[in-house]
Amino acid sequence: MSKITYIELSKLLIPPFEAHKQIPDEYISEISESIKKLGILEPLLVRPSDNEFEIVAGCIRYRCAKIAGLKSAPCIILSLDDKAAEEVKLHENIKRVPLDHIDQGNTFVMMRDRFSMTETDIALSFGKSVAYISQH
C-alpha cells in the first residue's frame, strides 16, 4: 500500500490540463461541505514538481479543501512521467461509477432503517435537500 503524506495546499499545483472543465457550483458546494464535515476521504494523487507537487488526480477535492478551510491534504506521491500522469488521470476520471438513483434510494432507506435517521438527518449528512432524499 502506498504511503499517505499530508501536504500543505499551498505546495500543490493544478496541472496544465484538467479533465473536468465545467463543474456545477452545487457539486463544489456539496463536496466542500462534505470535506468540512468528514475531511478528505480519498487521498489526492500527486507527483513531484520542483519544490512543489502537481496534482495528478484530485483537483476537485483540492479546490473543495481550500473552500472548506483545510491547510493540508492527504496525498500519495507517485513518480510519473507526463504520459503516465495523464493515463492515471484519465483512469481516475473514467473508471468511477456513480450511484444511480435506485442505489442512492436503497442506501438512504438502509440509513433510515439501520440507524433510525430521518430524511432531514440524511439530507444534512449528505449535503442534499430533504426533497432530494424523499424523491429517491
C-alpha positions, 0 to 999 in steps of 0.5 A: 500500500502506498504511503499517505503524506499530508501536504500543505495546499499551498505546495500543490499545483493544478496541472496544465490540463484538467479533465473536468472543465465545467463543474456545477457550483452545487457539486463544489458546494456539496463536496466542500461541505462534505470535506468540512464535515468528514475531511478528505476521504480519498487521498489526492494523487500527486507527483513531484514538481520542483519544490512543489507537487502537481496534482495528478488526480484530485483537483476537485477535492483540492479546490473543495479543501481550500473552500472548506478551510483545510491547510493540508491534504492527504496525498500519495506521491507517485513518480510519473512521467507526463504520459503516465500522469495523464493515463492515471488521470484519465483512469481516475476520471473514467473508471468511477461509477456513480450511484444511480438513483435506485442505489442512492434510494436503497442506501438512504432507506438502509440509513433510515432503517439501520440507524433510525435517521430521518430524511432531514438527518440524511439530507444534512449528512449528505449535503442534499435537500430533504426533497432530494432524499424523499424523491429517491 
